[in-house]
Amino acid sequence: MRSDFISRIEKANRYAEERDRIHFRSLSVDFRGTHDTHVTSFTDGKWTCTCNSFSKWDTCAHVMAMQKILGEMLPEDAQAIFV
């Protein structure tokens, strides 16, 4: 294997462990819930979800799970406050 490629792999592994380097600006996922699949998104600092709970409470289990999964990679004001 080429040595320059090996160094890129090593750098990628280091970056993957230094998650504070990553901050999401936008993200959209299909989140398979218990009863249906919902689109959960983060755009321009705001969370949205197509589930009924989000429309009622401005948050939901899908958003909270994504906040927990992404943690520090999100801007501080988009991180979990309930989990």
Phi and psi in degrees as a GROMACS rama.xvg file:
@    title "Ramachandran Plot"
@    xaxis  label "Phi"
@    yaxis  label "Psi"
@TYPE xy
-67.7884  139.323  ARG-2
-65.7567  -33.1746  SER-3
-67.3842  -32.3449  ASP-4
-71.9423  -38.4886  PHE-5
-61.6409  -42.4587  ILE-6
-65.9826  -32.2546  SER-7
-68.5335  -38.4968  ARG-8
-63.7731  -44.467  ILE-9
-61.4607  -41.8228  GLU-10
-64.643  -42.5874  LYS-11
-61.1548  -42.0032  ALA-12
-63.3745  -40.4291  ASN-13
-64.9107  -45.9908  ARG-14
-60.0306  -39.4065  TYR-15
-62.6503  -28.4247  ALA-16
-86.6151  -16.8586  GLU-17
-103.503  70.6618  GLU-18
-66.805  -17.4076  ARG-19
-67.8444  -8.52785  ASP-20
-74.451  -19.4621  ARG-21
-107.92  129.411  ILE-22
-136.312  120.583  HIS-23
-74.1064  138.922  PHE-24
-101.212  -41.4082  ARG-25
-150.514  152.25  SER-26
-163.251  139.423  LEU-27
-139.358  128.645  SER-28
-131.528  152.042  VAL-29
-89.1373  116.933  ASP-30
-108.744  113.547  PHE-31
-82.4676  106.466  ARG-32
-87.2427  -167.221  GLY-33
-68.7778  -39.6901  THR-34
-111.098  -18.6789  HIS-35
-161.633  169.103  ASP-36
-100.723  133.39  THR-37
-121.579  151.939  HIS-38
-92.5018  116.842  VAL-39
-111  126.353  THR-40
-134.046  152.627  SER-41
-128.813  116.58  PHE-42
-144.4  134.99  THR-43
50.1769  40.7942  ASP-44
79.636  7.07679  GLY-45
-124.87  140.357  LYS-46
-91.2693  147.231  TRP-47
-142.798  156.227  THR-48
-150.848  147.853  CYS-49
-85.4056  3.70163  THR-50
-79.6743  162.174  CYS-51
-64.1887  -37.6545  ASN-52
-61.093  -40.9422  SER-53
-64.3835  -41.7802  PHE-54
-65.065  -25.2473  SER-55
-88.4709  -38.7257  LYS-56
-117.98  -2.43145  TRP-57
62.3375  18.3205  ASP-58
-161.075  169.264  THR-59
-164.215  174.346  CYS-60
-62.8891  -31.6114  ALA-61
-68.1414  -45.1089  HIS-62
-64.3782  -46.5105  VAL-63
-62.0413  -37.4216  MET-64
-65.1933  -41.8264  ALA-65
-65.2777  -38.8169  MET-66
-61.774  -41.0844  GLN-67
-68.0395  -41.8372  LYS-68
-64.8257  -45.4591  ILE-69
-85.2252  -27.1293  LEU-70
46.5696  -122.513  GLY-71
-66.143  -12.999  GLU-72
-73.4706  -13.2717  MET-73
-90.3785  153.794  LEU-74
-56.6926  148.366  PRO-75
-52.2836  -43.0572  GLU-76
-74.4217  -4.92597  ASP-77
-106.369  -0.878041  ALA-78
-77.3305  166.304  GLN-79
-62.1084  136.081  ALA-80
-115.757  -14.0243  ILE-81
-104.819  -22.4394  PHE-82
